[in-house]
Amino acid sequence: MKKFIFVFLPVLVCFIANAQDELLVEHSCNFYHKKINKTFNISEPSPEAEKLIEKVLKGVDLYRNFTLKAADCEDVLATIEGKQRFLLYNPAILKDVEKDGIAKWIVYIKIAHAIGHHLNNHDFESVPEFNERLEIEEQADKFAGFALCELVGMFGNPSEVINAHENLIAKIELNSFLYMRRRYVRIRTYGFRESFEKCYEKKLVEKMKEPPDYSNGNVENNDDHSPKVLNPFEYGDDPSMINFLKSKFPYPPPDCNSELKLYDHFFSNSMYLGDVARKISFALSGRGYPHRFLSFPNGYVIVTQMEQYNADGTIIEDDETRWVHYPKQEEFSWSIDYFSSLIFPKKCYLRVFVFIVSADNYKFEGQASKSEATKWHSQGVTELPDQIASLPYSASQYDVRLLTYEFEVPESNHKAQQKCPCCKLSAENHLELSQIYYGLFIH
């Protein structure tokens, strides 16, 4: 009898040590904002999971106000049971933390987002409405951006963090309803990115203020590492450069436009001017915009073909209408639409997108007629010369700005008039409604 007890006692102890409890989750948050109403099996966290949490908290110098538990949830989950806060994690995600590249940063972002909810004392049950829920998601994203910045300062590559976040946002966009997608994805993107970039830029400034270390006897010439200001006239007889220099965008740029400085995080992975050009080209091509390159002081310009668009700013899906510069005429019929068009002539709305990538500090002057704005695209070259594309890009040196030029054409006389004072829509509205915006941060 004593032998029987001796043999099975370790098994009994092992069973008790690994016993699992259950936790009903009715109100919670994961990174993808999925609604969950489910009972999970929970158990004590592993030492590796504890270290991961401590690593995130150490960077922000804050103490936890939640209990960590391993669970059979999808990945990471923040929830509240009564007055007790829980952070649940699936042990399988710990394998990704050991990997190189973006896989580990995806885990850290999800963990930091969940921690952000708890440290901000968010109550998931009392904020069921979309707008209020979006506000707390933004707060959690901003915390995650700051926390990841601190982690990168310890042992990481900032471009990998941005790539990891883009990967997560792309999944959110695919799973979001159309009516909420634009605003939801934009805020979820900006909250993290702005927090991350401001923190990281501050660290770079602090790093630059540190005195150089000459303890190893090496003296580094910083002048060799400063970004080069673009001066295309330095280049010789290359035909692609000659054609590029001949295709000049007006300088100073014409006034009466709507202007938007694009966020630096759109181009955070861009090392060269060509990378910036490829990203803008990808976004334009994704929405069917023909575009060309023109020279500009200390930079270049990407300009689209003049396009007819809907009055609400969205793209006209019919290509036969989209690329003509006058209102579509109703075919003769006995319909109300036809006779209404005779009494109330229709207008058509035209626009040109101009992306200026330049280190120059320019002003605006004069106005552009419709015929002049139309020629910008036809006069441009199809590719950015290698000599320009290979120059280093730095967000601190180059601005990327969007200018939109609007024209209205009445059906009565087909004489285009520029919208001045500008504009019917802001440059930001045009960027979103044309859906060029999505191509900029997804690519």
FIDO-466398 format. One record per residue: residue in one letter; x, y, z of N, C-alpha, C, O in turn. Coordinates in pm, whole numbers, plus 50000, padded with zeros to 5 digits. Example, Ala and Ser with C-alpha at 12.3 -4.5 7.8 and 13.67 -1.06 7.14 Angstrom:
<recs>
A513194943150780512304955050780513204967050780514244966850846 S512854977550708513674989450714512905000350787513415011450804 
</recs>
This chain:
<recs>
M500844987850000500005000050000500855012450000500565022249932 K501955011850080502865023250085503525025249950503735036549908 K503855014249882504485015049749503565021549649504015029549567 F502325018549653501325024449561501265039549577501225046949478 I501255044149699501235058649726502495065149676502445076049620 F503635058849695504925064349655504995065949503505545075849455 V504465056649428504525057049282503635068049226504035075049134 F502455069749279501485078949220501485092949281500825101949230 L502215094849389502265107949452502845118649359502285129549353 P503955116149285504465126249192503465129849084503355141449044 V502725119949036501725122548934500645131748987500185140848918 L500235129349112499205137549175499695151949192498965161449164 V500955153349238501525166649257501595173949124501265185749115 C502035166849020502145172848886500785177448836500675188148775 F499765169648859498415173148814497925185948883497335194648819 I498195186949016497755198649091498485211049043497895221749031 A499805209549015500625220948973500165226448840500265238448816 N499675217648751499275221948618497765223448603497255224548492 A497065223348713495615224748707495225238048645495875248248671 Q494195238048566493765250048495492445254948551491565247248587 D492335268348556491075274448591490385279148463490955278548354 E489155283648480488405288948366488095303748389487895308048503 L488075311348280487765325548288486805329148175487125327648057 L485625333948214484645338248114484985352548070485045361748152 V485225354247941485555367247884484345372447805483955366647704 E483765383447854482605389647786482955403247729482395407347627 H483865410347793484265423647747485785424247749486415422347853 S486365426747633487815425747623488315433647503487545440347434 C489615432747481490195438747361491405430647318492265427447399 N491465427447189492705422847129493075432847020492325442246995 F494205431146957494695441346864493715443546749493575454846701 Y493045433046705492155434046589490745438346625489875439246537 H490505441146754489195446146798488075436146766486985440146725 K488355423446784487325413246760486465411646886486985411846997 K485165410146868484275407846981484385393347026484325384046945 I484545391547155484745378047211483805375947329483715384347418 N483125364847328482305360647442482525345547456481855337347395 K483505342347540483955328447544484635325547677485175334547741 T484595313047719485295308647839486635302647798486685293647713 F487715307547859489055302747828489635295147947489325298148063 N490455285247917491235278548021492485286848048493205290447955 I492735289848174493885298148209494775290848307494325282348383 S496065294348304497035288248394498135298348422498145309248365 E499065294648511500135303848549501065306348430501315297348351 P501575318448418502445321848305503835315548319504265312248429 S504505314048208505865308748208506855319848244506525331648231 P508065316348289509085326448316509405334948193509685346848206 E509365328948073509655336347950508605347247927508935358347884 A507345344047955506275353947939506425365248040506205376948007 E506805361848161507025372148264508155381648222508045393748239 K509225376048166510345384348121509925393648008510355405248001 L509065388547918508585396747806507805408847857508005420047810 I506925406447954506115417348011507025427448082506855439548067 E507995422448158508895431248230509735439648134510065451148163 K510075433948021510865441247922510085453147868510645463947849 V508785451147842507945462047793507785472747901507895484747873 L507515468448024507275478048133508545485448174508475497048214 K509685478748164510945485248201511225497348113511745507448160 G510895496147985511155507147892510345519547923510805530747900 V509125517747975508255529248003508265532948151507625542648192 D509015525148232509195528048374507845528748447507585538048523 L506995518748424505695517948490505515504148552506185494648514 Y504605503248648504325490748716503015484848663502105492048621 R502945471648666501745465048613500575466248711500755466148833 N499395467448653498155467548733497235456248688496015457148699 F497835445548637497065434248583497765421248621498925421048662 T497025410448604497555396948630497785389948497496895389548412 L498965384548479499305377548355498915362848367499205356348467 K498245357648264497835343548262498045337648123497775344148021 A498515325248120498525317747994497105312847967496375309348060 A496705312747840495325308847807495265303047667496215304347588 D494145296647637493955291147502493225301147412492375297347332 C493575314047427493005324447340493785324947208494745317347190 E493375333747117494015334146985495465338646994496345331846941 D495735349947059497125354447077497275362247207497815357047305 V496815374947209496925383347328495575390047353494915394347258 L495195390947479493865396047512493915403647644494475398647742 A493335415647646493175423247770491715422447811490825424947730 T491455418947936490075417447982489985420848131490995422348199 I488755421848179488485424948320487435415248371486405413048307 E487685409548487486715400848554486455406748691487305405848780 G485265412748709484995419848833485865432348839485765441048753 K486715433048940487645444248951489075440048918490015447948931 Q489235427548875490565422248847490875423248698490085418748614 R492005429148665492445430248526493335418348490494195414248569 F493115412848371493895401548324494495404648186493855410948102 L495725400048167496315399848033496535385147999497365378448061 L495805380247902495895366347860496775365147737496725373747648 Y497565354747731498415352447613498415337647579498305329147668 N498525334547454498665320747409500155317347410500935324147345 P500555306947481501995303647490502675301747355503895302847346 A501905298747250502515296447119503195308947064504125307846983 I502755320847107503345333147052504775335147098505525342647036 L505185328447206506535330247258507585324947161508735329247164 K507195315747075508135310546974508545321446876509675321746829 D507585330746846507895341446750508855351746809509595358246735 V508855353146942509745362847005511205359146982512075367946981 E511475346446963512845341746943513305343346798514485341546768 K512385346746707512725347746565513305361546533513095371146606 D514025362246422514515375046372513465381546283512515375046239 G513645394546258512725401546167511475406346237511465408846358 I510385407646157509175414246210508335405246300507475410146373 A508575392046295507715382846371507725386246520506665386646583 K508915388646576508975391646719508335405046751507725406846857 W508475414746657507915428046683506395427946676505745435946743 I505825419046598504365417546595503865413446733502855418546782 V504585404046797504215399646932504345411147031503445413447113 Y505455418447024505665429647117504595440447100504125446147198 I504195443146976503165453346951501835448947013501155456947078 K501475436446993500215431347049500235431847202499265435847265 I501365427647261501495427947407501415442247459500695445047555 A502165451447395502185465347439500815471847424500425479947508 H500095468447319498745473847299497825469547413497075477647467 A497885456747449497045451647558497425458147691496555461947770 I498735459347716499195466047838498725480547841498345485647947 G498735487147725498285500947716496845502647762496515512547826 H495995493047728494605493547776494555493247929493825500947991 H495315484247988495275482848134495865494948205495285499948301 L496995499748158497645511048225496845523948208496985533248288 N496005524648104495105536048088493785533948160492885542348152 N493675522548231492455519248309491195519448224490165524748266 H491275513748105490125513348016489095503248065489435492148108 D487855507248059486735498648097486055494147969485345502047905 F486245481647930485745476847800484225475747796483625476347689 E483605474247911482155472447915481395485547896480305485647839 S481975496647943481235509347943481435517447816480885528447805 V482205512347719482435519947595482085511447472482955508347391 P480815507847459480435499347346480335506747214480435500547108 E480145520147218479945527547095481245528447015482345528347070 F481085529246882482245528946792483205540446820484405538246832 N482695552846830483565564446848484335563746979485525566646984 E483635559947087484295559047217485305547647217486385548947275 R484975536547154485895525247149487135528847067488245524847100 L486925536346961488045540446878489005549346957490215548846937 E488465557447047489295566347129490215558347221491395561547234 I489685547947285490545540247375491525531547295492625528747343 E491145527347175492085519947091493255528847052494405524447050 E492965541547022494025550946986494965553047104496185553847086 Q494415554147225495255555947344496165543747365497345545247398 A495625531847346496435519747360497505519147252498625514747278 D497165523447130498135523547021499265533447048500425530547019 K498935544947104499965554947135500915549547243502135551447234 F500355542947342501235536747443502145526447378503345526047406 A501575518047289502365507647223503485513947140504605508847138 G503185524947072504215531646992505365536347079506535534647042 F505045542247193506085547047284506875535347342508105535847351 A506165524847382506835513247441507775506547341508885502547376 L507325505347216508165499047114509375507647081510445502347051 C509215520647088510355529647068511425526947172512615526447141 E511005525347297511955522547404512615508947385513815507447412 L511875499047339512435485847315513445486147201514495479747209 V513125493347095514035494446982515345500847025516415497146979 G515235510747114516435517247164517345507447236518555509647244 M516775496647290517575486747361518245476847266519435474047278 F517465471447172518055460247096517405458346959517355447046911 G516915468746893516165466246771516425475446654517225484746661 N515705472546545515775479846420514435486946400513415480146388 P514385500246395513105507246385512315503946259511085503746263 S512995501346148512275498046024511525484846037510465483245977 E512075475446115511365462746136510095464946216509085458246192 V510125474046311508925477146391507835483046300506675479046309 I508225492446214507255498646122506665488146030505465488046005 N507505479145978507015468445890506055459245964505045454945908 A506365456346089505485447746169504125454346189503085447846179 H504145467346219502885474546240502085475246111500865473946114 E502755477445998502055477645869501385464245842500275463745788 N502055453545880501505440145862500215438445941499235433045891 L500215443146065499015442246149497885451046098496725446946098 I498225463246054497205472446005496575467245876495375468945855 A497375460945792496825455345668495775444745698494775443745626 K495985436845803494985426745841493735433345896492625428545872 I493905444345970492735451646020491915456845904490685455945906 E492575462445803491855468245690491055457645616489925460145575 L491645445945598490955435245526489725430345601488755425745539 N489755431345734488655426045816487675436645864486765433645941 S487865449245820486995460045866485845462045769485985459445649 F484715466645819483595469845734483915482345653484645491145700 L483375483245533483705494345443483385507845504484165517245490 Y482245508945573481825521945624482745527045734482835539145754 M483435518045805484295522345916485775521745879486615526645954 R486085515845764487475512645733488375524845729489425525045792 R487955535145654488855546345630489275553145760490465554745785 R488315556945842488625564145965489305555046067490255559046133 Y488805542946079489335533646177490805530446150491645531046240 V491105526946025492475523345989493405535346001494545533846046 R492935547045962493765559145970494155561946115495325564446144 I493175561746205493465564946345494325554046409495235557146486 R494045541446378494865530646434496305531646384497235527746454 T496485536746264497835538346209498535550146273499655548746322 Y497895561746272498535574046319498855573446468499905578246510 G497965567446549498195567046692499535560646725500325566146802 F499785548946666501045541846692502215549146628503235551446693 R502085552546500503205558046425503695571246482504905573046501 E502785580346511503185593446561503895592046695504905598646719 S503375583646783503995581646913505385575546897506345579846961 F505485565446812506765558646789507795568146729508945568646774 E507385575746626508335584246555508785596246639509965599746637 K507875602346712508275613546797509275609046904510255615946931 C509005597546963509905592147065511265588947002512305592247060 Y511265582746886512525578546824513325590646776514555590846789 E512635600646720513345612746677513975619746797515085625046787 K513285619946910513835625947030515085618547073516065624847115 K515085605347063516265597547099517425600447006518575601147050 L517125602146877518195605346782518815618946812520035620646805 V517955628646846518465642046879519355641247003520425647347008 E518895633747103519705632347224521025625347193522065628647251 K520975615647103522195608447065523175617746994524375616847016 M522665626746910523525635946837524195646046929525275651146899 K523545648947044524115658547138525255652547220526035659847282 E525345639247220526395632847296527755635747233527865635747111 P528805638347314530135640747257530665628247189530395617247236 P531415629647079531945617947009532925610247096533615616047180 D532955597247076533845588547152535115586147071535095579046971 Y536215592047116537495590347047538415580847123539625580747100 S537835572847212538655564147296539395553647215540445548747258 N538865550047097539535540047014540525546246916541115539246833 G540715559446926541705565946841541205569846705541955575646626 N539935566746673539385569946541538635583046547537885585546641 V538825591446447538095603946435537245603146310537755601246200 E535955604446327535025602946215534665616446157534345625746231 N534725617646027534355630045959532865629945930532415623445836 N532085637046011530635636845997530165643045868529055640145822 D530995651645807530575658045684530315647945573529485650345485 D531015636545578530855626445473529525619245485529095612645390 H528865620345601527635612645624526385621345618525275616245636 S526525634145593525355642845588524625640845456525265638845354 P523285641445456522525639645333522925649945227523165661645258 K522995645545106523415654144997522215661544940521195655444909 V522335674744926521275682644864521315680444714522375681244651 L520155677544659520065674144517520435685944429519865696744442 N521385683844339521755693944240521905686744106523025682944071 P520845684844032520895676643912521815682043805522215674543715 F522185694743810523025700543706524475695843717525295699243631 E524785688043822526135682643834526365671343734527515667943705 Y525305665543681525445653543600525665657143454525225667643406 G526355648043384526845651043250525855649443138524785655543139 D526205641243041525455640342915524505628442910524135624042801 D524115623343022523195611943027521855616042965521235625643012 P521405609042859520135612842792518935613142888518075621842877 S518895603542984517745603343076517735615743163516675620943196 M518945620543203519025632743283518675645043200518005654143248 I519125645143075518825656642988517325658042969516765669042979 N516665646742940515205647142920514495651143049513515658543047 F515005646043161514415649443290514535664343319513585670643365 L515715670043292515935684143320515115693143229514765704343266 K514805688243110513975696043017512515696443062511795705943034 S512095686043133510685685143176510565691543313510535684643415 K510485704743316510475712143441509055714943489508185718843411 F508845713043617507595717543677507735732443708508825736843745 P506655740343693506755754843716507345758143852506995751943953 Y508235767843853508845772343978508865787543981509385793843889 P508285793744088507595787444201506315780344155505755784044052 P505855770344228504635763344191503435772844187503375782144266 P502495770644095501305779144089500505778744220500405768344285 D499965790044254499135791244374497745785744345497515779444242 C496835788244436495445783844424495375768544420494775762744330 N495985762444518495945747944533495645744744678495705753344765 S495325732344702495195727544839496455719444870496845710844791 E497085722244984498405716645013498345707645136497605710345231 L499125696745133499215687545246500635682245255501145676445159 K501275684045370502575677745394502305663445438501635661145538 L502835653945362502585639945393503395635845516504515640445537 Y502795626945595503445622545718504765615445687504845607645592 D505775618245767507085612045747507015596845756507795589945690 H506075591645837506025577045855505645569645727505895557745716 F505015576645631504745570245503506045565445437506055555545365 F507135572545464508395569845396509485565845494510675567845468 S509095560345607510055556945712511025546045668512135545145721 N510625537745572511515527245522512305531445399513025523345341 S512175543945358512825548845237514235553745268514415562645352 M515205548045201516595552145220517075561545109518005569245129 Y516415560744992516835568644877515625575844817514485572144843 L515895586144737514805593344672514005584144582512795586044564 G514665574244526513945564544442512935556344520511905552544466 D513225553544648512275546144732510995554144753509895548744750 V511165567244773509995576044789509175576044660507945575144664 A509855577144547509165577344417508405564444393507275564544345 R509025553044428508355540144407507115538744494506115533044451 K507185543844616506025542844704504865551144652503715546544652 I505145563444607504075571844551503535565744423502325565644401 S504435560544339504005554244213503115542144238502125540044168 F503465534244341502655522644376501245526944415500255520944372 A501155537344498499855542144544499015547444428497815545044423 L499655554544335498925560044220498505549044124497375549044076 S499405539744095499085528944001497965520144055497155514943979 G497925518544188496885510444248495485515844224494515508344229 R495375528844199494075534944171493955539244025493055546943989 G494865534343942494735536543797495155550143748494695554643643 Y496045557043821496465570543781497715570043693498775566043742 P497625574043567498865576143489499625587843550499015597743590 H500965586743559501745597243623503135598143560503645588443503 R503725609943571505045612643512505905620243613505425625143716 F507205621143579508185628043663508665640843595508905641043474 L508795651443673509335664043624510415668843720510395665543839 S511375676643669512435681943754511925693643836510975700543799 F512595695643949512225706044044513475709244125514255700144153 P513695721844165514895725244241515065716544366514165715344449 N516245710444376516575701844491515565690644511515235687244624 G515085684844402514145673844414513495670444281514095671944175 Y512285665744290511525662144169510045662844200509635664544315 V509235661544094507785662244105507185650044037507655645843932 I506145644444097505315634044032503945640144010503305644844105 V503475640143887502205646543853501315636443783501785628443702 T500015636743813499065627543751498425633843628498415646043611 Q497875625243545497055629943433495805636443490495255631843590 M495355647143425494135653843472492965644143465492775636943367 E492175644143573491135634143591489805640843622489755650743696 Q488725635343566487375639443607486955630443723487125618343717 Y486395636543828486015628843946484575632343988484025642443943 N483995624044072482645626444120482605638544212483615642344271 A481445644644224481305656744305481675654444451482055663844521 D481565641944499481895639044638483375635744657483795632644768 G484165636444550485595634244560486055620344525487255617844517 T485125611044504485505597244473485825595844324485525604644244 I486455584744290486885582044153485695577744068484825570344114 I485645582243945484655577543848485145564243793486235563443737 E484355553943809484795540543770484815538643619485565530343569 D483995546243546483935545043400485115552543338485155564843343 D486065545343279487265551743223486935561043107487645570843084 E485865558043035485495566742922485095580642971485245590442898 T484585581443092484225594443151485365600143234485565612343236 R486105591643301487125596243395488205604743329488685614243391 W488575601643206489715608443144489315618643038490165623142961 V488035622343032487615633242944487405645743029487125644843148 H487555657342966487575669943041486305678143023486335690443029 Y485195671343001483935678442988482825669543042482995657443051 P481685675343078480605667443139480075656843043479995659042922 K479715645543097479105635043017477705639242977476885642743063 Q477425639042849476115643242800475145631542800475485620242764 E473945634642843472895624342842472445621642699472215630942622 E472315608842663471785605342532470295608542528469595607942629 F469825611842408468415615642394467515604142438467665592642397 S466575607942522465565598342566464425606542623464515618742635 W463345599642656462215606342717462305605742869461305607642939 S463485603142921463645601743066463715615443133464015625643069 I463435615443264463535627843343464975632743346465205644843341 D465955623343353467365627343359467775635343236468535644943247 Y467265631343119467645638342997467105652642997467845662042968 F465815654343028465215667743026465745676343139465835688543125 S466095670143252466705677743361468045683243320468415694343359 S468795675643240470105680343197469995692143103470925700243093 L468865693343033468675704842944468365717443025468795728442989 I467615715743134467225727343215468315731143314468595742943334 F468935720843375469985723243472471285716843421471565705343452 P472055724243343473285718643285474225713443393474385719543499 K474835702043365475725695843461477125701943454477555707343352 K477805700943566479215704643570480045691843576479555681243615 C481295693143538482225682343568483375688043648483725699743634 Y483955679743732484995684043823486295677143785486355664943772 L487345685043767488645680043725489675682643835489565692243911 R490675673943841491755676043938493065670343885493095661343801 V494145675843939495495670943914496185669544049496155678644132 F496815657944071497625655844191499085658744159499615653844060 V499715666744243501135670044226501855666744357501555672544461 F502805657444350503615653844466505005660044447505705656844351 I505385668844538506685675444532507595669544639507295670044758 V508725663844594509745658544684510955667744670511645667344568 S511215675744771512245685944755512825690144890512155689744993 A514105694144885514765700045001514695715244995515265722045081 D514005720444894513945734944874512815741044957511785734644982 N513005753444999511975761045070511325770444970511845781244942 Y510185766444917509585773844806508305780944849507725777944954 K507875790144765506595797044787505725794644664506165788544567 F504475799444668503555797844556503325811344489503335821744554 E503115810844359502985823444285502175821344158502395811644086 G501225830244131500445829544008499415818444010499185812044112 Q498795816143894497795805543878498095797543752498795802143663 A497555785643747497715777043630496365775243562495365772443628 S496335776743432495105774143356494945759143339495855751443367 K493775755243292493525740943270494485735343165495005724243181 S494705742843059495595737942952497025736343004497715726942967 E497475745643089498815744543146498915732343238499885724943232 A497905730443322497925719143415497855705843340498425695843384 T497165705743226497085693543145498445689943087498775678143077 K499225700043050500535697642988501565692043085502535685643043 W501365694243214502365689343310502615674443291503755669943287 H501535666943281501685652443266502295648843132503185640343125 S501845655043026502335651542892503805655142873504485649142790 Q504295665042948505685669342934506655661443022507865662743007 G506125653243112506975646143207507625633843146507265629543036 V508595628143218509275615843175508695604143253508125605843361 T508855592143198508185580443256508925574543375508335567443456 E510235577543388511005571943499511915582543558512375591643489 L512175581243687513115589943754514535585343721514835573543738 P515395594143674516775590043638517485583543757517265587343872 D518355573843728519065566743834519905576243919520035574244040 Q520465586543857521305595843934520515602944043521055606144149 I519235605344016518375611744116517855601444215517845603644336 A517415589944162516815579544246517815574044348517405569344455 S519115574544317520115568644405520595578144514521425574244597 L520095590444516520515599944620519855596544753518695592444755 P520575598044865520025594544997518815603345032518795615345004 Y517825596845092516635604045140516685605145292517025595645361 S516345616945341516235619245485515005627745511514825638145447 A514155623545603512935631045634513255644745692512465654045681 S514415646045754514795658845810515245668745702515285680745726 Q515585663545584516065672145477515035674445368514945685445313 Y514265664045335513305664945225511875665145278511525657445368 D511065673845222509625673845245508935667045129509355668445014 V507875659645158507025653945054505655660445071504965658045170 R505265668444974503995675944983503095672544865503545670444752 L501805672044895500785669944792500085683144765499615689744857 L500015686844637499215698244594498105692944505498345684844416 T496885697444529495775693944440495245706544373495005716644439 Y495085705844242494545716844164493185712644109493065702244045 E492165720844134490805717644094490325727043983490685738843979 F489505721443892488865729243787487425724643773487105712943795 E486545734043737485145730843711484825734143566485235744543514 V484095725143501483715727143361482195726343351481635715643375 P481505737343315480055736843296479705730243163480475731043067 E478555723743158478145717243035477785727442927477845724342808 S477435739642968476945749542872478005754042772477725755342653 N479255756342821480265761442728481585753742732482485756542653 H481725744042822482925735742834484175743842862485275739042836 K484045756142914485205764242948485555761943094484795765343185 A486735756243114487135752643251487505764943331488095774443280 Q487135764643458487505775343549488175769143671487655759643729 Q489325774643709490005769543827489265773843952488795785243961 K489175764744049488555767944177489515776744256490515771944310 C489205789344262490075798744331489215809944388488545816444309 P489165812744518489975806044619489715790944624488605786144604 C490805783844650490755769344650490355764344790490735770744888 C489665753944804489275744444701487945738444742487485740644854 K487325730944653486085724044686486335713744796485525712244888 L487455706744786487865696944886489305699544926490085705044848 S489665695745046491045697245090491915686545025491405676444976 A493225688845025494145678844970494015665645045494115654944985 E493805666345177493635654145255492375646645215492375634445206 N491285654045190490055647645144490275640745010489855629344990 H490935647744918491205641744787492035629044802491765619044735 L493045629344890493935617944908493165605844959493415594544915 E492235608145051491455597145107490375592245011490235580244988 L489625601644954488485597744869488925591244739488195583244682 S490125594744692490665588144573491275574644608491585566744519 Q491435572044739492015559744794493505558344763494065547444776 I494145569244722495615569144708496245567144845497305560944858 Y495575572444945496085571945083496455557845126497505555745188 Y495595548145095495815534545143497075528445083497805521045150 G497335531644956498545526444893499805531544958500835524744956 L499745543545016500945549445076501375542345203502575540845227 F500415537845287500855531545411500805516445407501365509945496 I500155510645307500145495945299501415490845233501955480545272 H501895498245130503055493445054504325494145138505395490545090 
</recs>
